[in-house]
Amino acid sequence: MLRLVLAVSLDGRLAPATGGAAQLGGPGDRRALEEALAWADGALLGAETLRCHGSTCLIHAADLLAERQRCGRPPQPTALVVSRSGRFPTDLAFWRQPLQRWLLMPHPPADRAAPPQGFHRHVCQAGWSEMLAALADAGLQRLVLLGGAALAGSLLAEGLVDELQLTLCPLLLGGSHSWLPAEPLLPGPQTAAASWQLQEQRPLGGDELLLRYRRRV
Ligand SMILES: NC(=O)c1ccc[n+]([C@@H]2O[C@H](COP(=O)([O-])OP(=O)(O)OC[C@H]3O[C@@H](n4cnc5c(N)ncnc54)[C@H](OP(=O)(O)O)[C@@H]3O)[C@@H](O)[C@H]2O)c1
């Protein structure tokens, strides 16, 4: 089960026109994000988002941490960083965060460099279906996808995202940073036939609205 979780502006942007590290959501969105992380075994993150922000989101809410402990789960979902290059600055706060860090290479280049230090595990597979199967075999079945657009686009193009959880934030940003890349998704059978069924609509306070859609099968 793979759930995309993003905060987006009313005009569908996930970052300001200038790009860089985006923080669009308020406290209600933060709670929804932490609830999604608390549900998850692993959290997928595009390498560019990690390089922009320097760290990944952690669960801080005491009730969510206590519930994971009660269920015998680790405090944080495993951070699953997706990259082709494997290039990351060595001084990121991410390397000191208290969680498991895995590097995922779904289509590893033949000439790939040695993987960087700091990851507990490297997972290379021939493609996304194989990657998700390998993660499930390793016990990571419930996955959240935290963006950015390039990573979301590649998984949506292959029809592998089951749920879309979007927080609509009361902002108009303009610019080119839509929550999907500008290129069309591959016109494969999975994407062409996909439509989405509304599962949840919830005001989060602060004029934010959570929308959760599930892929129709
Ligand atoms: N509003 C929100 O909720 C939210 C959430 C997340 C991100 N953001 C914003 O989004 C922006 C970053 O998004 P982005 O679209 O530029 O980048 P991104 O999707 O975070 O990362 C792109 C990078 O991820 C790796 N990658 C992506 N798809 C891959 C695939 N199929 N196979 C192998 N590697 C893959 C590549 O890494 P390498 O270059 O290392 O090969 C690629 O350059 C930032 O401004 C960030 O603040 C906003």
The ligand as an SDF file (V2000), in Angstrom:
LIG
                    3D

 48 52  0  0  0  0  0  0  0  0999 V2000
    4.8290   20.6090   -0.3740 N   0  0  0  0  0  0  0  0  0  0  0  0
    5.2480   19.3910   -0.0950 C   0  0  0  0  0  0  0  0  0  0  0  0
    4.5520   18.6100    0.5910 O   0  0  0  0  0  0  0  0  0  0  0  0
    6.5800   18.9480   -0.6170 C   0  0  0  0  0  0  0  0  0  0  0  0
    6.9950   17.6200   -0.4160 C   0  0  0  0  0  0  0  0  0  0  0  0
    8.2150   17.2020   -0.9560 C   0  0  0  0  0  0  0  0  0  0  0  0
    8.9940   18.0900   -1.6880 C   0  0  0  0  0  0  0  0  0  0  0  0
    8.5910   19.3680   -1.8380 N   0  0  0  0  0  0  0  0  0  0  0  0
    9.4080   20.3090   -2.6410 C   0  0  0  0  0  0  0  0  0  0  0  0
    9.6790   19.7010   -3.8860 O   0  0  0  0  0  0  0  0  0  0  0  0
   10.9300   20.1790   -4.3980 C   0  0  0  0  0  0  0  0  0  0  0  0
   11.7980   18.9760   -4.8020 C   0  0  0  0  0  0  0  0  0  0  0  0
   11.0880   18.1760   -5.7140 O   0  0  0  0  0  0  0  0  0  0  0  0
   11.7160   17.6680   -7.0910 P   0  0  0  0  0  0  0  0  0  0  0  0
   10.6160   17.1780   -7.9650 O   0  0  0  0  0  0  0  0  0  0  0  0
   12.6050   18.7440   -7.6270 O   0  0  0  0  0  0  0  0  0  0  0  0
   12.7150   16.5090   -6.6610 O   0  0  0  0  0  0  0  0  0  0  0  0
   12.4890   15.0870   -5.9060 P   0  0  0  0  0  0  0  0  0  0  0  0
   11.3880   14.2990   -6.5490 O   0  0  0  0  0  0  0  0  0  0  0  0
   12.4280   15.3120   -4.4510 O   0  0  0  0  0  0  0  0  0  0  0  0
   13.9130   14.4100   -6.1960 O   0  0  0  0  0  0  0  0  0  0  0  0
   14.3400   14.1850   -7.5160 C   0  0  0  0  0  0  0  0  0  0  0  0
   15.5270   13.2420   -7.4380 C   0  0  0  0  0  0  0  0  0  0  0  0
   15.1240   11.9970   -6.8600 O   0  0  0  0  0  0  0  0  0  0  0  0
   15.7560   10.9210   -7.5330 C   0  0  0  0  0  0  0  0  0  0  0  0
   14.7110   10.2110   -8.2790 N   0  0  0  0  0  0  0  0  0  0  0  0
   13.4460   10.6070   -8.5480 C   0  0  0  0  0  0  0  0  0  0  0  0
   12.7900    9.6490   -9.2340 N   0  0  0  0  0  0  0  0  0  0  0  0
   13.6610    8.6290   -9.3770 C   0  0  0  0  0  0  0  0  0  0  0  0
   13.5750    7.3560   -9.9820 C   0  0  0  0  0  0  0  0  0  0  0  0
   12.4550    6.9330  -10.5970 N   0  0  0  0  0  0  0  0  0  0  0  0
   14.6660    6.5660   -9.9610 N   0  0  0  0  0  0  0  0  0  0  0  0
   15.7980    6.9590   -9.3450 C   0  0  0  0  0  0  0  0  0  0  0  0
   15.9390    8.1740   -8.7430 N   0  0  0  0  0  0  0  0  0  0  0  0
   14.8770    8.9800   -8.7760 C   0  0  0  0  0  0  0  0  0  0  0  0
   16.8110   11.5620   -8.4200 C   0  0  0  0  0  0  0  0  0  0  0  0
   17.9260   11.7500   -7.5300 O   0  0  0  0  0  0  0  0  0  0  0  0
   19.4520   11.9690   -7.9800 P   0  0  0  0  0  0  0  0  0  0  0  0
   19.4970   13.3490   -8.5420 O   0  0  0  0  0  0  0  0  0  0  0  0
   20.2490   11.8430   -6.6990 O   0  0  0  0  0  0  0  0  0  0  0  0
   19.8000   10.9050   -8.9660 O   0  0  0  0  0  0  0  0  0  0  0  0
   16.1400   12.8900   -8.7760 C   0  0  0  0  0  0  0  0  0  0  0  0
   17.0450   13.8920   -9.2210 O   0  0  0  0  0  0  0  0  0  0  0  0
   11.5450   21.0140   -3.2710 C   0  0  0  0  0  0  0  0  0  0  0  0
   11.2720   22.3840   -3.5560 O   0  0  0  0  0  0  0  0  0  0  0  0
   10.7720   20.5800   -2.0320 C   0  0  0  0  0  0  0  0  0  0  0  0
   10.7170   21.5890   -1.0410 O   0  0  0  0  0  0  0  0  0  0  0  0
    7.3960   19.8140   -1.3270 C   0  0  0  0  0  0  0  0  0  0  0  0
  1  2  1  0
  2  3  2  0
  2  4  1  0
  4  5  1  0
  4 48  2  0
  5  6  2  0
  6  7  1  0
  7  8  2  0
  8  9  1  0
  8 48  1  0
  9 10  1  0
  9 46  1  0
 10 11  1  0
 11 12  1  0
 11 44  1  0
 12 13  1  0
 13 14  1  0
 14 15  2  0
 14 16  1  0
 14 17  1  0
 17 18  1  0
 18 19  2  0
 18 20  1  0
 18 21  1  0
 21 22  1  0
 22 23  1  0
 23 24  1  0
 23 42  1  0
 24 25  1  0
 25 26  1  0
 25 36  1  0
 26 27  1  0
 26 35  1  0
 27 28  2  0
 28 29  1  0
 29 30  1  0
 29 35  2  0
 30 31  1  0
 30 32  2  0
 32 33  1  0
 33 34  2  0
 34 35  1  0
 36 37  1  0
 36 42  1  0
 37 38  1  0
 38 39  2  0
 38 40  1  0
 38 41  1  0
 42 43  1  0
 44 45  1  0
 44 46  1  0
 46 47  1  0
M  CHG  2   8   1  16  -1
M  END
$$$$
